């Protein structure tokens, strides 16, 4: 393994690709930098061919995952339930009402990621 610092330029180490907004935010939080942005797509309304598919799998994923980290108070939980209902038409159920094996949870995650 090389014990010295990397000798490559920023351009030589740079990646070119397509990422969703949340991935870009996380990369920036971790210290990555954006050198160039070639194109940005924004969908204000989610409608169309895959809407029902995405909403159904998102519902199952949300139910099987339980409350997100940091969503501890009753107010935060109510806010999340309201957002899920308003944005995705998902009625939130507690994790205990959706006992899915971990393999199925992984499958759901893969379906939403592709």
Secondary structure, DSSP 4 states (H G I P E B T S, - for coil): ---SPP---HHHH-------HHHHHHHHHTT------------SS--STTHHHHHHHHHHHHHHH-SPTT--SHHHHHHHHHHHHHHH------GGG----HHHHHHHHHHHH-
